Amino acid sequence: MAFKNQRTSVNLPIPQDASALHQSIVNMLASEGYYQFTYPKTNELVWKKGDGLLTYMRFIKLDYQPGVLILSCWVASGIGNMVGREWPLEGFYGWAAKISLRKTFDNIQKLAASSVTGQSYN
């Protein structure tokens, strides 16, 4: 039985010049232990945390379009660079990894909102 890969995604309004927002997101991801990774299934450049040995791997993808950030996240089984099935934030599989991924996902959304409103993120 083939499984369809699944991701949780949202479209977020952002300023046309999103360079400051991007740098804030990159700094946050790096401080949380994420690093850039070429996703082997699709050759996409994503942010990864975890190696799959103790917990599911966590992934975040940032896709910038004019005035929009398409933010995607998912957990996946596998070890190291061998990535298996994907699961979105919803559902039971990988629940422990999803807790921290949900927090990061929510914080990126808050950063994007603050970049539009001009209010500081906290």
C-alpha positions in Angstrom: 0.0 0.0 0.0 1.5 3.4 -1.0 1.2 6.2 1.4 0.7 9.8 0.3 3.1 12.3 1.9 1.4 14.9 3.9 2.4 18.3 5.2 0.7 21.0 7.2 0.9 24.3 5.2 -0.4 27.9 5.6 -0.2 30.9 3.4 1.0 34.0 5.4 0.8 37.6 4.2 4.3 39.2 4.4 5.8 42.5 3.3 7.1 42.7 -0.3 10.6 43.0 1.1 10.8 40.1 3.4 14.5 40.1 4.0 14.3 41.1 7.6 11.6 38.6 8.3 13.6 35.9 6.6 16.6 36.7 8.7 14.6 36.6 11.9 13.1 33.2 11.0 16.5 31.8 10.0 18.0 33.0 13.4 15.1 31.4 15.3 15.4 28.1 13.5 19.2 27.9 14.0 18.8 28.7 17.7 16.4 25.8 18.0 18.8 23.4 16.4 17.4 23.3 12.8 19.8 23.3 9.9 19.3 23.5 6.1 19.0 20.2 4.4 18.3 19.1 0.9 15.2 16.9 1.1 16.2 13.7 -0.7 12.7 12.8 -2.0 12.1 16.1 -3.8 15.4 18.0 -3.8 13.8 20.8 -1.9 15.9 23.0 0.5 14.2 22.7 3.9 15.1 23.1 7.6 15.6 19.8 9.5 15.9 18.9 13.2 16.6 15.4 14.5 18.2 12.4 13.0 15.3 9.9 13.4 17.1 7.7 15.9 15.3 8.9 19.1 12.4 10.9 17.6 10.9 11.6 14.3 12.7 14.0 12.1 11.1 17.5 12.0 11.0 19.6 8.8 10.1 23.2 8.0 9.9 24.6 4.5 9.8 28.3 3.7 8.6 29.2 0.2 8.6 33.0 -0.5 6.3 34.4 -3.1 5.6 38.1 -3.7 3.7 39.2 -0.5 3.2 35.6 0.7 5.2 33.1 2.7 4.0 29.5 2.2 5.0 27.8 5.5 5.0 24.0 5.5 6.0 21.6 8.2 5.9 17.8 8.8 7.5 15.0 10.7 9.0 12.0 8.9 10.3 8.6 9.8 13.7 7.5 8.8 17.4 7.7 9.9 19.9 10.3 8.9 19.5 11.2 5.2 17.1 8.3 4.6 13.6 9.9 4.9 10.5 7.7 5.0 6.8 8.6 5.2 5.7 12.2 6.0 3.0 13.1 8.6 1.3 16.5 9.1 1.0 18.1 12.5 -2.4 16.6 13.0 -2.7 13.0 14.2 -0.9 10.6 16.6 2.2 9.4 14.7 5.3 11.3 15.9 3.3 13.1 18.6 6.3 13.9 20.8 8.2 15.5 17.9 5.1 17.4 16.8 4.8 19.2 20.1 8.0 21.2 19.5 7.4 21.5 15.8 4.0 23.0 16.5 5.6 25.6 18.8 8.1 26.6 16.1 5.4 26.6 13.4 3.3 28.9 15.5 6.2 31.2 16.4 7.0 31.6 12.7 3.4 32.6 12.0 3.7 35.2 14.8 6.9 36.6 13.3 5.2 36.9 9.9 2.1 38.6 11.4 4.4 41.1 13.3 6.3 41.9 10.1 3.0 43.0 8.5 1.5 44.9 11.5 4.7 46.4 12.7 4.1 45.2 16.3 6.9 43.3 18.0 6.7 39.6 18.3 6.6 38.1 21.8 
